[in-house]
Amino acid sequence: QFGATRANVEHLQKEGVDFDTLPTPYRDAIRLARRLGIRYLWADVLCVLQDNDGDRRREHCRRPDIYRHAQLTF
């Protein structure tokens, strides 16, 4: 399963994500962000624990602020 979960979040935080294993839309978004000089990219699937309903609810409430302050959304 692709995404951050309780089982892999520590590994993702320490090691990061292998670019070559990301699904194509995420690789494309990273390439575009780099070309545009955008330093940070928010991807719910990597930034919100997908198997934790409390985390998903909490982040869902923050989503309007995240999008409002984003330079670019897709």
PyMOL Python script that loads the backbone (N, CA, C, O; Angstrom):
from pymol import cmd

cmd.read_pdbstr("""\
ATOM      1  N   GLN A   1       0.847  -1.192   0.000  1.00  0.00           N
ATOM      2  CA  GLN A   1       0.000   0.000   0.000  1.00  0.00           C
ATOM      3  C   GLN A   1       0.883   1.243   0.000  1.00  0.00           C
ATOM      4  O   GLN A   1       1.809   1.354   0.803  1.00  0.00           O
ATOM      5  N   PHE A   2       0.594   2.170  -0.899  1.00  0.00           N
ATOM      6  CA  PHE A   2       1.318   3.427  -0.989  1.00  0.00           C
ATOM      7  C   PHE A   2       0.740   4.409   0.017  1.00  0.00           C
ATOM      8  O   PHE A   2      -0.478   4.565   0.106  1.00  0.00           O
ATOM      9  N   GLY A   3       1.593   5.062   0.763  1.00  0.00           N
ATOM     10  CA  GLY A   3       1.149   6.090   1.692  1.00  0.00           C
ATOM     11  C   GLY A   3       1.715   5.894   3.083  1.00  0.00           C
ATOM     12  O   GLY A   3       2.298   4.857   3.399  1.00  0.00           O
ATOM     13  N   ALA A   4       1.530   6.912   3.904  1.00  0.00           N
ATOM     14  CA  ALA A   4       2.010   6.888   5.282  1.00  0.00           C
ATOM     15  C   ALA A   4       1.023   6.125   6.158  1.00  0.00           C
ATOM     16  O   ALA A   4      -0.181   6.380   6.133  1.00  0.00           O
ATOM     17  N   THR A   5       1.549   5.203   6.918  1.00  0.00           N
ATOM     18  CA  THR A   5       0.744   4.434   7.865  1.00  0.00           C
ATOM     19  C   THR A   5       1.493   4.389   9.198  1.00  0.00           C
ATOM     20  O   THR A   5       2.663   4.763   9.279  1.00  0.00           O
ATOM     21  N   ARG A   6       0.809   3.930  10.224  1.00  0.00           N
ATOM     22  CA  ARG A   6       1.471   3.797  11.529  1.00  0.00           C
ATOM     23  C   ARG A   6       2.673   2.860  11.434  1.00  0.00           C
ATOM     24  O   ARG A   6       3.659   3.031  12.150  1.00  0.00           O
ATOM     25  N   ALA A   7       2.587   1.877  10.554  1.00  0.00           N
ATOM     26  CA  ALA A   7       3.663   0.891  10.434  1.00  0.00           C
ATOM     27  C   ALA A   7       4.909   1.449   9.747  1.00  0.00           C
ATOM     28  O   ALA A   7       6.016   0.988  10.026  1.00  0.00           O
ATOM     29  N   ASN A   8       4.755   2.428   8.855  1.00  0.00           N
ATOM     30  CA  ASN A   8       5.919   2.889   8.090  1.00  0.00           C
ATOM     31  C   ASN A   8       6.288   4.354   8.301  1.00  0.00           C
ATOM     32  O   ASN A   8       7.262   4.823   7.713  1.00  0.00           O
ATOM     33  N   VAL A   9       5.541   5.088   9.120  1.00  0.00           N
ATOM     34  CA  VAL A   9       5.781   6.529   9.243  1.00  0.00           C
ATOM     35  C   VAL A   9       7.174   6.840   9.777  1.00  0.00           C
ATOM     36  O   VAL A   9       7.812   7.788   9.318  1.00  0.00           O
ATOM     37  N   GLU A  10       7.649   6.065  10.728  1.00  0.00           N
ATOM     38  CA  GLU A  10       8.987   6.328  11.275  1.00  0.00           C
ATOM     39  C   GLU A  10      10.048   6.147  10.191  1.00  0.00           C
ATOM     40  O   GLU A  10      10.971   6.955  10.077  1.00  0.00           O
ATOM     41  N   HIS A  11       9.915   5.106   9.411  1.00  0.00           N
ATOM     42  CA  HIS A  11      10.854   4.875   8.306  1.00  0.00           C
ATOM     43  C   HIS A  11      10.788   6.025   7.296  1.00  0.00           C
ATOM     44  O   HIS A  11      11.824   6.519   6.851  1.00  0.00           O
ATOM     45  N   LEU A  12       9.582   6.447   6.936  1.00  0.00           N
ATOM     46  CA  LEU A  12       9.434   7.544   5.978  1.00  0.00           C
ATOM     47  C   LEU A  12      10.058   8.830   6.502  1.00  0.00           C
ATOM     48  O   LEU A  12      10.684   9.570   5.743  1.00  0.00           O
ATOM     49  N   GLN A  13       9.891   9.102   7.793  1.00  0.00           N
ATOM     50  CA  GLN A  13      10.448  10.319   8.377  1.00  0.00           C
ATOM     51  C   GLN A  13      11.972  10.279   8.409  1.00  0.00           C
ATOM     52  O   GLN A  13      12.623  11.305   8.210  1.00  0.00           O
ATOM     53  N   LYS A  14      12.536   9.118   8.656  1.00  0.00           N
ATOM     54  CA  LYS A  14      13.995   9.001   8.745  1.00  0.00           C
ATOM     55  C   LYS A  14      14.655   8.857   7.381  1.00  0.00           C
ATOM     56  O   LYS A  14      15.672   9.493   7.107  1.00  0.00           O
ATOM     57  N   GLU A  15      14.079   8.026   6.536  1.00  0.00           N
ATOM     58  CA  GLU A  15      14.706   7.671   5.269  1.00  0.00           C
ATOM     59  C   GLU A  15      14.153   8.438   4.071  1.00  0.00           C
ATOM     60  O   GLU A  15      14.801   8.525   3.029  1.00  0.00           O
ATOM     61  N   GLY A  16      12.957   8.992   4.225  1.00  0.00           N
ATOM     62  CA  GLY A  16      12.325   9.649   3.089  1.00  0.00           C
ATOM     63  C   GLY A  16      11.671   8.625   2.176  1.00  0.00           C
ATOM     64  O   GLY A  16      11.551   7.448   2.514  1.00  0.00           O
ATOM     65  N   VAL A  17      11.262   9.093   1.033  1.00  0.00           N
ATOM     66  CA  VAL A  17      10.578   8.247   0.058  1.00  0.00           C
ATOM     67  C   VAL A  17      11.478   8.104  -1.163  1.00  0.00           C
ATOM     68  O   VAL A  17      12.037   9.088  -1.647  1.00  0.00           O
ATOM     69  N   ASP A  18      11.613   6.891  -1.653  1.00  0.00           N
ATOM     70  CA  ASP A  18      12.396   6.655  -2.862  1.00  0.00           C
ATOM     71  C   ASP A  18      11.609   7.197  -4.060  1.00  0.00           C
ATOM     72  O   ASP A  18      10.539   6.689  -4.393  1.00  0.00           O
ATOM     73  N   PHE A  19      12.146   8.217  -4.689  1.00  0.00           N
ATOM     74  CA  PHE A  19      11.477   8.888  -5.807  1.00  0.00           C
ATOM     75  C   PHE A  19      11.008   7.890  -6.866  1.00  0.00           C
ATOM     76  O   PHE A  19       9.891   7.996  -7.372  1.00  0.00           O
ATOM     77  N   ASP A  20      11.855   6.931  -7.194  1.00  0.00           N
ATOM     78  CA  ASP A  20      11.539   5.985  -8.267  1.00  0.00           C
ATOM     79  C   ASP A  20      10.385   5.050  -7.939  1.00  0.00           C
ATOM     80  O   ASP A  20       9.821   4.431  -8.841  1.00  0.00           O
ATOM     81  N   THR A  21      10.024   4.935  -6.660  1.00  0.00           N
ATOM     82  CA  THR A  21       8.914   4.057  -6.287  1.00  0.00           C
ATOM     83  C   THR A  21       7.583   4.801  -6.202  1.00  0.00           C
ATOM     84  O   THR A  21       6.535   4.181  -6.023  1.00  0.00           O
ATOM     85  N   LEU A  22       7.622   6.119  -6.328  1.00  0.00           N
ATOM     86  CA  LEU A  22       6.383   6.903  -6.264  1.00  0.00           C
ATOM     87  C   LEU A  22       5.544   6.680  -7.513  1.00  0.00           C
ATOM     88  O   LEU A  22       6.093   6.481  -8.597  1.00  0.00           O
ATOM     89  N   PRO A  23       4.232   6.709  -7.379  1.00  0.00           N
ATOM     90  CA  PRO A  23       3.375   6.671  -8.565  1.00  0.00           C
ATOM     91  C   PRO A  23       3.673   7.879  -9.466  1.00  0.00           C
ATOM     92  O   PRO A  23       4.067   8.940  -8.982  1.00  0.00           O
ATOM     93  N   THR A  24       3.484   7.708 -10.748  1.00  0.00           N
ATOM     94  CA  THR A  24       3.812   8.739 -11.735  1.00  0.00           C
ATOM     95  C   THR A  24       3.242  10.117 -11.411  1.00  0.00           C
ATOM     96  O   THR A  24       3.981  11.094 -11.536  1.00  0.00           O
ATOM     97  N   PRO A  25       1.980  10.265 -11.004  1.00  0.00           N
ATOM     98  CA  PRO A  25       1.478  11.623 -10.725  1.00  0.00           C
ATOM     99  C   PRO A  25       2.284  12.349  -9.644  1.00  0.00           C
ATOM    100  O   PRO A  25       2.455  13.566  -9.714  1.00  0.00           O
ATOM    101  N   TYR A  26       2.771  11.621  -8.661  1.00  0.00           N
ATOM    102  CA  TYR A  26       3.562  12.243  -7.595  1.00  0.00           C
ATOM    103  C   TYR A  26       4.948  12.631  -8.103  1.00  0.00           C
ATOM    104  O   TYR A  26       5.461  13.696  -7.759  1.00  0.00           O
ATOM    105  N   ARG A  27       5.548  11.778  -8.911  1.00  0.00           N
ATOM    106  CA  ARG A  27       6.850  12.130  -9.507  1.00  0.00           C
ATOM    107  C   ARG A  27       6.700  13.362 -10.383  1.00  0.00           C
ATOM    108  O   ARG A  27       7.543  14.258 -10.350  1.00  0.00           O
ATOM    109  N   ASP A  28       5.629  13.410 -11.168  1.00  0.00           N
ATOM    110  CA  ASP A  28       5.389  14.575 -12.030  1.00  0.00           C
ATOM    111  C   ASP A  28       5.195  15.841 -11.206  1.00  0.00           C
ATOM    112  O   ASP A  28       5.708  16.900 -11.570  1.00  0.00           O
ATOM    113  N   ALA A  29       4.465  15.747 -10.105  1.00  0.00           N
ATOM    114  CA  ALA A  29       4.233  16.911  -9.242  1.00  0.00           C
ATOM    115  C   ALA A  29       5.542  17.406  -8.637  1.00  0.00           C
ATOM    116  O   ALA A  29       5.766  18.613  -8.545  1.00  0.00           O
ATOM    117  N   ILE A  30       6.397  16.493  -8.228  1.00  0.00           N
ATOM    118  CA  ILE A  30       7.697  16.879  -7.665  1.00  0.00           C
ATOM    119  C   ILE A  30       8.548  17.563  -8.724  1.00  0.00           C
ATOM    120  O   ILE A  30       9.172  18.589  -8.456  1.00  0.00           O
ATOM    121  N   ARG A  31       8.576  17.005  -9.913  1.00  0.00           N
ATOM    122  CA  ARG A  31       9.349  17.627 -11.000  1.00  0.00           C
ATOM    123  C   ARG A  31       8.837  19.037 -11.295  1.00  0.00           C
ATOM    124  O   ARG A  31       9.626  19.967 -11.466  1.00  0.00           O
ATOM    125  N   LEU A  32       7.524  19.188 -11.354  1.00  0.00           N
ATOM    126  CA  LEU A  32       6.940  20.499 -11.625  1.00  0.00           C
ATOM    127  C   LEU A  32       7.271  21.482 -10.506  1.00  0.00           C
ATOM    128  O   LEU A  32       7.649  22.622 -10.774  1.00  0.00           O
ATOM    129  N   ALA A  33       7.133  21.053  -9.271  1.00  0.00           N
ATOM    130  CA  ALA A  33       7.448  21.925  -8.134  1.00  0.00           C
ATOM    131  C   ALA A  33       8.902  22.376  -8.197  1.00  0.00           C
ATOM    132  O   ALA A  33       9.198  23.548  -7.964  1.00  0.00           O
ATOM    133  N   ARG A  34       9.792  21.475  -8.503  1.00  0.00           N
ATOM    134  CA  ARG A  34      11.216  21.837  -8.618  1.00  0.00           C
ATOM    135  C   ARG A  34      11.430  22.864  -9.722  1.00  0.00           C
ATOM    136  O   ARG A  34      12.142  23.849  -9.527  1.00  0.00           O
ATOM    137  N   ARG A  35      10.816  22.638 -10.880  1.00  0.00           N
ATOM    138  CA  ARG A  35      10.971  23.583 -11.998  1.00  0.00           C
ATOM    139  C   ARG A  35      10.446  24.964 -11.654  1.00  0.00           C
ATOM    140  O   ARG A  35      10.987  25.973 -12.105  1.00  0.00           O
ATOM    141  N   LEU A  36       9.385  25.006 -10.849  1.00  0.00           N
ATOM    142  CA  LEU A  36       8.786  26.286 -10.469  1.00  0.00           C
ATOM    143  C   LEU A  36       9.447  26.902  -9.239  1.00  0.00           C
ATOM    144  O   LEU A  36       9.076  27.997  -8.816  1.00  0.00           O
ATOM    145  N   GLY A  37      10.410  26.211  -8.675  1.00  0.00           N
ATOM    146  CA  GLY A  37      11.100  26.724  -7.496  1.00  0.00           C
ATOM    147  C   GLY A  37      10.291  26.605  -6.215  1.00  0.00           C
ATOM    148  O   GLY A  37      10.546  27.322  -5.247  1.00  0.00           O
ATOM    149  N   ILE A  38       9.322  25.706  -6.206  1.00  0.00           N
ATOM    150  CA  ILE A  38       8.496  25.486  -5.016  1.00  0.00           C
ATOM    151  C   ILE A  38       9.220  24.485  -4.124  1.00  0.00           C
ATOM    152  O   ILE A  38       9.533  23.370  -4.543  1.00  0.00           O
ATOM    153  N   ARG A  39       9.478  24.897  -2.901  1.00  0.00           N
ATOM    154  CA  ARG A  39      10.304  24.096  -1.999  1.00  0.00           C
ATOM    155  C   ARG A  39       9.535  22.972  -1.301  1.00  0.00           C
ATOM    156  O   ARG A  39      10.092  21.903  -1.052  1.00  0.00           O
ATOM    157  N   TYR A  40       8.276  23.204  -0.989  1.00  0.00           N
ATOM    158  CA  TYR A  40       7.502  22.226  -0.219  1.00  0.00           C
ATOM    159  C   TYR A  40       6.319  21.722  -1.031  1.00  0.00           C
ATOM    160  O   TYR A  40       5.690  22.469  -1.781  1.00  0.00           O
ATOM    161  N   LEU A  41       6.034  20.439  -0.861  1.00  0.00           N
ATOM    162  CA  LEU A  41       4.917  19.805  -1.553  1.00  0.00           C
ATOM    163  C   LEU A  41       4.122  19.010  -0.522  1.00  0.00           C
ATOM    164  O   LEU A  41       4.677  18.184   0.202  1.00  0.00           O
ATOM    165  N   TRP A  42       2.838  19.265  -0.465  1.00  0.00           N
ATOM    166  CA  TRP A  42       1.957  18.544   0.459  1.00  0.00           C
ATOM    167  C   TRP A  42       1.217  17.478  -0.328  1.00  0.00           C
ATOM    168  O   TRP A  42       0.544  17.772  -1.316  1.00  0.00           O
ATOM    169  N   ALA A  43       1.346  16.243   0.117  1.00  0.00           N
ATOM    170  CA  ALA A  43       0.588  15.137  -0.465  1.00  0.00           C
ATOM    171  C   ALA A  43      -0.099  14.416   0.692  1.00  0.00           C
ATOM    172  O   ALA A  43       0.563  13.778   1.511  1.00  0.00           O
ATOM    173  N   ASP A  44      -1.416  14.517   0.757  1.00  0.00           N
ATOM    174  CA  ASP A  44      -2.156  13.910   1.872  1.00  0.00           C
ATOM    175  C   ASP A  44      -1.727  12.470   2.126  1.00  0.00           C
ATOM    176  O   ASP A  44      -1.567  12.053   3.273  1.00  0.00           O
ATOM    177  N   VAL A  45      -1.545  11.729   1.066  1.00  0.00           N
ATOM    178  CA  VAL A  45      -1.240  10.302   1.200  1.00  0.00           C
ATOM    179  C   VAL A  45       0.085  10.066   1.931  1.00  0.00           C
ATOM    180  O   VAL A  45       0.287   9.006   2.522  1.00  0.00           O
ATOM    181  N   LEU A  46       0.983  11.049   1.892  1.00  0.00           N
ATOM    182  CA  LEU A  46       2.265  10.930   2.589  1.00  0.00           C
ATOM    183  C   LEU A  46       2.319  11.748   3.871  1.00  0.00           C
ATOM    184  O   LEU A  46       3.122  11.456   4.758  1.00  0.00           O
ATOM    185  N   CYS A  47       1.482  12.759   3.978  1.00  0.00           N
ATOM    186  CA  CYS A  47       1.521  13.670   5.131  1.00  0.00           C
ATOM    187  C   CYS A  47       0.477  13.341   6.193  1.00  0.00           C
ATOM    188  O   CYS A  47       0.540  13.868   7.303  1.00  0.00           O
ATOM    189  N   VAL A  48      -0.464  12.494   5.872  1.00  0.00           N
ATOM    190  CA  VAL A  48      -1.532  12.116   6.802  1.00  0.00           C
ATOM    191  C   VAL A  48      -1.517  10.590   6.916  1.00  0.00           C
ATOM    192  O   VAL A  48      -1.495   9.881   5.909  1.00  0.00           O
ATOM    193  N   LEU A  49      -1.530  10.100   8.149  1.00  0.00           N
ATOM    194  CA  LEU A  49      -1.543   8.648   8.340  1.00  0.00           C
ATOM    195  C   LEU A  49      -2.834   8.068   7.777  1.00  0.00           C
ATOM    196  O   LEU A  49      -3.926   8.394   8.243  1.00  0.00           O
ATOM    197  N   GLN A  50      -2.706   7.221   6.789  1.00  0.00           N
ATOM    198  CA  GLN A  50      -3.857   6.703   6.072  1.00  0.00           C
ATOM    199  C   GLN A  50      -4.642   5.661   6.865  1.00  0.00           C
ATOM    200  O   GLN A  50      -5.798   5.384   6.547  1.00  0.00           O
ATOM    201  N   ASP A  51      -4.030   5.087   7.883  1.00  0.00           N
ATOM    202  CA  ASP A  51      -4.718   4.069   8.685  1.00  0.00           C
ATOM    203  C   ASP A  51      -5.063   4.575  10.085  1.00  0.00           C
ATOM    204  O   ASP A  51      -5.244   3.781  11.007  1.00  0.00           O
ATOM    205  N   ASN A  52      -5.153   5.893  10.243  1.00  0.00           N
ATOM    206  CA  ASN A  52      -5.463   6.484  11.543  1.00  0.00           C
ATOM    207  C   ASN A  52      -6.598   7.487  11.354  1.00  0.00           C
ATOM    208  O   ASN A  52      -6.381   8.602  10.880  1.00  0.00           O
ATOM    209  N   ASP A  53      -7.811   7.078  11.731  1.00  0.00           N
ATOM    210  CA  ASP A  53      -8.980   7.941  11.513  1.00  0.00           C
ATOM    211  C   ASP A  53      -8.860   9.277  12.231  1.00  0.00           C
ATOM    212  O   ASP A  53      -9.303  10.298  11.704  1.00  0.00           O
ATOM    213  N   GLY A  54      -8.272   9.293  13.421  1.00  0.00           N
ATOM    214  CA  GLY A  54      -8.098  10.544  14.156  1.00  0.00           C
ATOM    215  C   GLY A  54      -7.197  11.505  13.409  1.00  0.00           C
ATOM    216  O   GLY A  54      -7.491  12.697  13.330  1.00  0.00           O
ATOM    217  N   ASP A  55      -6.108  11.003  12.862  1.00  0.00           N
ATOM    218  CA  ASP A  55      -5.185  11.836  12.089  1.00  0.00           C
ATOM    219  C   ASP A  55      -5.875  12.353  10.831  1.00  0.00           C
ATOM    220  O   ASP A  55      -5.732  13.521  10.470  1.00  0.00           O
ATOM    221  N   ARG A  56      -6.612  11.487  10.176  1.00  0.00           N
ATOM    222  CA  ARG A  56      -7.303  11.896   8.946  1.00  0.00           C
ATOM    223  C   ARG A  56      -8.352  12.965   9.230  1.00  0.00           C
ATOM    224  O   ARG A  56      -8.476  13.918   8.461  1.00  0.00           O
ATOM    225  N   ARG A  57      -9.112  12.829  10.324  1.00  0.00           N
ATOM    226  CA  ARG A  57     -10.120  13.842  10.682  1.00  0.00           C
ATOM    227  C   ARG A  57      -9.458  15.175  11.019  1.00  0.00           C
ATOM    228  O   ARG A  57      -9.902  16.228  10.563  1.00  0.00           O
ATOM    229  N   ARG A  58      -8.402  15.123  11.812  1.00  0.00           N
ATOM    230  CA  ARG A  58      -7.697  16.340  12.228  1.00  0.00           C
ATOM    231  C   ARG A  58      -7.145  17.082  11.000  1.00  0.00           C
ATOM    232  O   ARG A  58      -7.300  18.298  10.883  1.00  0.00           O
ATOM    233  N   GLU A  59      -6.514  16.356  10.107  1.00  0.00           N
ATOM    234  CA  GLU A  59      -5.928  16.986   8.920  1.00  0.00           C
ATOM    235  C   GLU A  59      -7.005  17.449   7.944  1.00  0.00           C
ATOM    236  O   GLU A  59      -6.819  18.435   7.232  1.00  0.00           O
ATOM    237  N   HIS A  60      -8.131  16.736   7.911  1.00  0.00           N
ATOM    238  CA  HIS A  60      -9.234  17.166   7.050  1.00  0.00           C
ATOM    239  C   HIS A  60      -9.703  18.567   7.456  1.00  0.00           C
ATOM    240  O   HIS A  60     -10.024  19.388   6.597  1.00  0.00           O
ATOM    241  N   CYS A  61      -9.740  18.833   8.744  1.00  0.00           N
ATOM    242  CA  CYS A  61     -10.156  20.154   9.238  1.00  0.00           C
ATOM    243  C   CYS A  61      -9.141  21.232   8.881  1.00  0.00           C
ATOM    244  O   CYS A  61      -9.505  22.399   8.733  1.00  0.00           O
ATOM    245  N   ARG A  62      -7.891  20.859   8.743  1.00  0.00           N
ATOM    246  CA  ARG A  62      -6.837  21.820   8.404  1.00  0.00           C
ATOM    247  C   ARG A  62      -6.724  22.060   6.900  1.00  0.00           C
ATOM    248  O   ARG A  62      -6.056  23.001   6.472  1.00  0.00           O
ATOM    249  N   ARG A  63      -7.361  21.232   6.114  1.00  0.00           N
ATOM    250  CA  ARG A  63      -7.205  21.284   4.659  1.00  0.00           C
ATOM    251  C   ARG A  63      -7.501  22.658   4.055  1.00  0.00           C
ATOM    252  O   ARG A  63      -6.754  23.095   3.180  1.00  0.00           O
ATOM    253  N   PRO A  64      -8.559  23.359   4.482  1.00  0.00           N
ATOM    254  CA  PRO A  64      -8.786  24.693   3.895  1.00  0.00           C
ATOM    255  C   PRO A  64      -7.591  25.628   4.078  1.00  0.00           C
ATOM    256  O   PRO A  64      -7.251  26.373   3.159  1.00  0.00           O
ATOM    257  N   ASP A  65      -6.953  25.605   5.237  1.00  0.00           N
ATOM    258  CA  ASP A  65      -5.771  26.444   5.457  1.00  0.00           C
ATOM    259  C   ASP A  65      -4.603  26.004   4.590  1.00  0.00           C
ATOM    260  O   ASP A  65      -3.869  26.834   4.054  1.00  0.00           O
ATOM    261  N   ILE A  66      -4.438  24.712   4.458  1.00  0.00           N
ATOM    262  CA  ILE A  66      -3.345  24.195   3.624  1.00  0.00           C
ATOM    263  C   ILE A  66      -3.526  24.679   2.191  1.00  0.00           C
ATOM    264  O   ILE A  66      -2.581  25.182   1.583  1.00  0.00           O
ATOM    265  N   TYR A  67      -4.723  24.532   1.652  1.00  0.00           N
ATOM    266  CA  TYR A  67      -4.967  24.949   0.270  1.00  0.00           C
ATOM    267  C   TYR A  67      -4.911  26.468   0.112  1.00  0.00           C
ATOM    268  O   TYR A  67      -4.434  26.969  -0.906  1.00  0.00           O
ATOM    269  N   ARG A  68      -5.390  27.187   1.098  1.00  0.00           N
ATOM    270  CA  ARG A  68      -5.397  28.648   1.026  1.00  0.00           C
ATOM    271  C   ARG A  68      -3.974  29.209   0.944  1.00  0.00           C
ATOM    272  O   ARG A  68      -3.735  30.212   0.273  1.00  0.00           O
ATOM    273  N   HIS A  69      -3.040  28.561   1.625  1.00  0.00           N
ATOM    274  CA  HIS A  69      -1.670  29.054   1.658  1.00  0.00           C
ATOM    275  C   HIS A  69      -0.760  28.385   0.627  1.00  0.00           C
ATOM    276  O   HIS A  69       0.436  28.670   0.570  1.00  0.00           O
ATOM    277  N   ALA A  70      -1.322  27.513  -0.169  1.00  0.00           N
ATOM    278  CA  ALA A  70      -0.518  26.811  -1.170  1.00  0.00           C
ATOM    279  C   ALA A  70      -0.195  27.718  -2.352  1.00  0.00           C
ATOM    280  O   ALA A  70      -1.002  28.560  -2.746  1.00  0.00           O
ATOM    281  N   GLN A  71       0.985  27.532  -2.902  1.00  0.00           N
ATOM    282  CA  GLN A  71       1.341  28.237  -4.123  1.00  0.00           C
ATOM    283  C   GLN A  71       0.685  27.582  -5.335  1.00  0.00           C
ATOM    284  O   GLN A  71       0.407  28.242  -6.336  1.00  0.00           O
ATOM    285  N   LEU A  72       0.446  26.295  -5.233  1.00  0.00           N
ATOM    286  CA  LEU A  72      -0.082  25.528  -6.350  1.00  0.00           C
ATOM    287  C   LEU A  72      -0.787  24.297  -5.791  1.00  0.00           C
ATOM    288  O   LEU A  72      -0.291  23.677  -4.851  1.00  0.00           O
ATOM    289  N   THR A  73      -1.925  23.940  -6.350  1.00  0.00           N
ATOM    290  CA  THR A  73      -2.605  22.704  -5.964  1.00  0.00           C
ATOM    291  C   THR A  73      -2.899  21.888  -7.214  1.00  0.00           C
ATOM    292  O   THR A  73      -3.006  22.433  -8.312  1.00  0.00           O
ATOM    293  N   PHE A  74      -3.030  20.574  -7.038  1.00  0.00           N
ATOM    294  CA  PHE A  74      -3.417  19.718  -8.163  1.00  0.00           C
ATOM    295  C   PHE A  74      -4.237  18.570  -7.653  1.00  0.00           C
ATOM    296  O   PHE A  74      -4.669  17.724  -8.435  1.00  0.00           O
TER     297      PHE A  74
END
""", "prot")
cmd.dss("prot")
cmd.show_as("cartoon", "prot")
cmd.util.cbc("prot")
cmd.orient("prot")
